[in-house]
Amino acid sequence: MQNNGVKKLLAKLTLLVLPFILWPLIEATVLPMNFFTFRIWETISVNTMRIMSGPFYPNQRWVMEEEGELAPHTPFAARRKVEWITDEYGYRNRDTNCDVLLIGDSNVTGVKLTQEETLAEVLERQLKKEVYSFAPATMNRFLATDRFLEDAPELVIVSSIERRIPSLPAVGANGLDSRIRNFTGNMINASPVLTYAAITADRISKLGLYHRTLAAIERRFGKREYIAYNNEFFLEGEEANRDFTDQEIQQIADVLEGYKQAVEARGIRFMFLPIPNKENIYYKLLPNQKKPNFLPKLIAELRKRNISVVDIQGPFEELYQQKNIPLFPVDDAHWNHIAVQVASEKVVTQLDELQEPAQHNKDEKYLVNYTH
């Protein structure tokens, strides 16, 4: 009798937990991949399977009406139809050709931008060269990726949103993790079965219904806080425009100088493209209206060290503050297509200005003749 009671209890417990076991499987194998997501980033980004080569599922093509990250599923969401294409390695590119490599964060990836508006594609059209978006990724991921050793780019442009620049990892940080991921990623990419298994396992781990429900509850009961001023949403608010000491500027410059040295050691040119925060350009909308000086100070220090750096803060300020041209979506902290176009033009202009001195050093393999 006691055994029968235990069996009945186990059967009831099994029936109780069975829906929680089966539902993630249904999400991963039956429902559309974007059933519970508000943008493509969450739909195809790698969640837990960090052994895959890229940050997204490989060989994907999606068209979706997206909302910004700062106010999804609210009356403030500004919807926009975008297209995404990922290559065989899980990066947002149409192919894997690479003359110019862009290393960066979600701004380089192109959140809330359609494929042709991404920085890589805009630069590619202007430079008439193959530009590859290696984002989101770090310098150490690049150094540990063997395909870039076998077929090295001519130029590496490292880009970062302003708020992430102080935390850029030095050369060598997490290098072992990057090398391991390069190995496992190549192994998974070589097998369609392993690729499908990795994607399915990752989709199961996302628990889309759970996270969608939790976010809805937080919005319903006011537990989620939004930083909004003058009908614009911000990620960090006034904290984004904090001051940095001279010592902090020196430490950041040391990291970037290390990037330049590591890249040039491979016979590749280096360029740094810092992207101003939304709070930086829209600082007059914040309560304290404090104008930040972090990027000007950092750019001045980098130029003292002969590091090629593109200054887009000035052009951004002129467009927004003097001409009232928006450079960020209302509901998102990432730049828009106008800002990308401006940044691309500044990169091309700077390369053109460097071209004339380069003519005197044609025999040096890291100097490239950029014509367009």
SEVEX-618145 format. One record per residue (C-alpha): x, y, z. Coordinates in steps of 0.001 Angstrom, whole numbers, padded with zeros to 6 digits, always signed. Layout:
# residues N
XYZ
...
This chain:
# residues 372
+000000+000000+000000
+002855+002362+000863
+004484+001755-002523
+001213+002522-004297
+000968+005803-002412
+004481+006798-003408
+003767+005924-007047
+000601+008017-007053
+002464+010940-005512
+005221+010692-008120
+002631+010484-010888
+000919+013637-009627
+004226+015459-009326
+005131+014392-012855
+001819+015716-014200
+002410+018939-012275
+005861+019639-013719
+005222+018178-017168
+003821+021416-018662
+006892+023329-017447
+009126+020765-019157
+007147+020484-022375
+006424+024174-022922
+010043+025272-023566
+010319+022377-026024
+007172+023584-027795
+008578+027124-027914
+011807+025867-029492
+010369+023387-031984
+006807+024474-032837
+006241+028196-032301
+007785+030832-034598
+011155+031984-033286
+009924+035565-032786
+006604+034626-031132
+007472+036314-027823
+010109+038852-028906
+009794+042554-029763
+012860+042795-032003
+015138+040534-034012
+018065+040909-031606
+016279+038835-028924
+014888+036488-031568
+018186+035203-032959
+020802+036193-030366
+022735+033420-028636
+021536+033170-025045
+023443+030403-023254
+025235+028423-025978
+028360+030557-025829
+030277+027880-027657
+028876+029021-031005
+031158+031154-033162
+028986+034252-033355
+026557+036254-031237
+023559+035286-033420
+022201+032170-035049
+023943+031606-038397
+022375+031864-041858
+019253+033734-040762
+017063+036170-042662
+014326+038039-040826
+011973+040919-041564
+010131+042221-038526
+008430+045340-037192
+010580+046205-034196
+010204+048387-031115
+012963+050198-029227
+014682+048642-026224
+013675+051378-023759
+009880+051172-023978
+008692+047988-025726
+004997+047059-025561
+004107+050534-024289
+002294+053479-025939
+005727+055119-026318
+007121+052407-028617
+008101+053672-032069
+007692+050721-034425
+009933+050267-037437
+010166+047505-040048
+013712+046155-040419
+015527+043343-042187
+018322+041240-040684
+020694+038827-042440
+023366+036782-040672
+026268+034924-042274
+027526+031387-041694
+029424+032493-038578
+026457+034201-036908
+027366+037844-037576
+025142+040388-039303
+026555+040286-042823
+025391+039166-046258
+028695+037350-046864
+032071+036787-045218
+034300+038905-047477
+036482+041309-045513
+038782+044123-046604
+037777+046323-043664
+036810+044783-040315
+034440+046588-037944
+034756+045458-034318
+032106+046924-032064
+028963+046695-029989
+025241+046694-030751
+025508+050049-032537
+027814+048496-035125
+025469+045505-035332
+022691+047970-036114
+019907+047662-033558
+016653+049038-035016
+018368+049580-038384
+017526+047615-041488
+020381+045704-043126
+021334+048321-045718
+021471+051052-043032
+024101+049338-040861
+027509+050985-040595
+029177+048090-042418
+026927+048366-045456
+027014+052162-045591
+030824+052141-045371
+031021+049408-047985
+029095+051510-050494
+031233+054571-049808
+034634+052848-049730
+033893+050434-052579
+035508+047758-050427
+034218+044697-048569
+033354+045746-045009
+032648+043029-042437
+030669+043625-039246
+032280+041706-036374
+029830+042780-033696
+029107+042495-030939
+032645+041307-030330
+035907+042415-028744
+039463+042922-029886
+040406+039684-028131
+037763+037751-030090
+039319+039110-033274
+042854+038169-032212
+041709+034627-031349
+039717+034032-034555
+041827+032027-036962
+039946+032980-040150
+041289+036524-039785
+044813+035132-039578
+044341+033173-042774
+042764+036110-044623
+043672+039320-042782
+041775+042575-043374
+043549+045714-044556
+042048+047916-041874
+040503+047265-038447
+038085+049846-037061
+037228+049399-033398
+034054+051191-032393
+032350+051565-029034
+029440+053468-027578
+030728+056066-025119
+029352+054397-021975
+031226+051142-022703
+034616+052638-023544
+035897+052634-019918
+035258+048876-019690
+036919+047863-022965
+039089+044820-022117
+042841+045080-022536
+044599+042868-025056
+044902+039400-023528
+041888+039668-021197
+039676+036554-021545
+041967+035399-024321
+041583+031720-023383
+037789+031960-023543
+038016+033503-027014
+040343+030754-028249
+038069+028023-026885
+035048+029619-028511
+036889+029862-031820
+037580+026098-031660
+034075+025023-030626
+032472+027468-033038
+034393+026055-035989
+033384+022532-034965
+029675+023437-034696
+029710+025384-037978
+031140+022362-039777
+028126+020200-038844
+024493+021075-039731
+023361+018617-037043
+025448+020281-034327
+024310+023715-035524
+020628+022711-035302
+021163+021118-031883
+022949+024203-030534
+020260+026575-031816
+017457+024395-030444
+019118+024098-027040
+019666+027841-026954
+016046+028551-027884
+014880+026281-025062
+017011+028227-022589
+015394+031540-023522
+012031+030769-021845
+010268+033337-023994
+006793+033088-022402
+008233+033405-018888
+010263+036530-019648
+007462+038114-021696
+004992+037532-018827
+007431+038836-016208
+008033+042035-018204
+004271+042546-018638
+003725+042194-014876
+006496+044695-014136
+004937+047218-016519
+001427+046591-015216
+002346+047203-011579
+004841+049982-012218
+007891+048013-011090
+009824+048874-014216
+011330+052358-014174
+011811+054417-017317
+014257+057301-017688
+012436+059848-019808
+012831+063596-020201
+011043+065849-022672
+009419+062867-024426
+012790+061158-025036
+013829+057877-023406
+017370+057370-022073
+019321+054357-020878
+021314+055924-018030
+020176+059531-017753
+022458+062050-016038
+024847+059326-014848
+025961+058830-018457
+027620+062268-018476
+029803+061801-015411
+033323+063241-015241
+036475+061169-015691
+039813+061872-014044
+043009+062345-016034
+044221+059021-014651
+041129+057243-015965
+041629+058832-019384
+045243+057616-019393
+044191+054072-018479
+041594+053945-021259
+044122+055325-023741
+046578+052605-022663
+044028+049931-023586
+043368+051478-026996
+047072+051905-027653
+047419+048198-026927
+044780+047536-029593
+046726+049564-032128
+049959+047748-031361
+048321+044305-031603
+046690+045133-034938
+049737+046772-036486
+051852+043806-035413
+049830+041842-037957
+050495+044407-040673
+046989+045911-040410
+046008+049554-040010
+044007+050597-036938
+041305+053196-036356
+039079+053960-033354
+035501+055228-033725
+033868+056294-030433
+030089+056786-030608
+028588+059473-028326
+025855+058462-025900
+022356+059696-026559
+022699+061566-023249
+025825+063256-024606
+024198+064757-027691
+020817+065356-026006
+022325+066709-022776
+020147+069845-022850
+017099+067625-022315
+018472+066279-019022
+017644+068047-015737
+021182+069299-015013
+021975+070138-018683
+025617+069277-018041
+027709+069062-021205
+030027+066032-021045
+033732+066328-021842
+034828+062690-021736
+035143+062100-025485
+037000+065368-026282
+039530+064611-023520
+039983+061019-024663
+040300+061954-028337
+042947+064574-027501
+044964+062001-025548
+044694+059399-028326
+045885+061893-030926
+048889+062709-028737
+049753+059018-029009
+049365+059041-032787
+046284+056809-032678
+043861+057381-035553
+040525+058329-033978
+037367+059629-035648
+035612+062502-033871
+031868+062456-034583
+030708+064307-031466
+031111+067703-033159
+029085+066820-036282
+026421+065169-034125
+026106+068277-031939
+025776+070513-034981
+023074+068386-036572
+020968+067966-033454
+021531+071135-031435
+021725+073611-034327
+019618+071945-037031
+017283+069902-034790
+017915+066681-036733
+017268+063605-034522
+020144+061123-034331
+018563+058543-032012
+015096+056946-031957
+012773+058299-029275
+012461+054876-027626
+016013+053586-028046
+019599+054446-027036
+021176+053286-030320
+021930+055663-033184
+019642+055998-036191
+020391+055792-039923
+021228+059510-040154
+023879+059208-037446
+025339+056148-039177
+025601+058059-042455
+027414+060952-040746
+029837+058601-038981
+030564+056742-042204
+031316+059981-044054
+033710+061052-041280
+035553+057722-041491
+035902+058026-045266
+037062+061633-045011
+039715+060723-042457
+040967+057855-044602
+041179+060229-047582
+043205+062703-045517
+045622+059935-044562
+045960+058689-048115
+048381+061322-049403
+051071+060559-046796
+050482+056876-047483
+051610+057325-051085
+055159+057760-049806
+055030+054402-048021
+053532+052075-050614
+055972+049323-049796
+054650+049072-046247
+051944+046407-046439
+049750+047922-043729
+049130+051038-045829
+046166+050701-048157
+045120+052936-051015
+041456+053729-050386
+039855+055013-053558
+036170+055417-054248
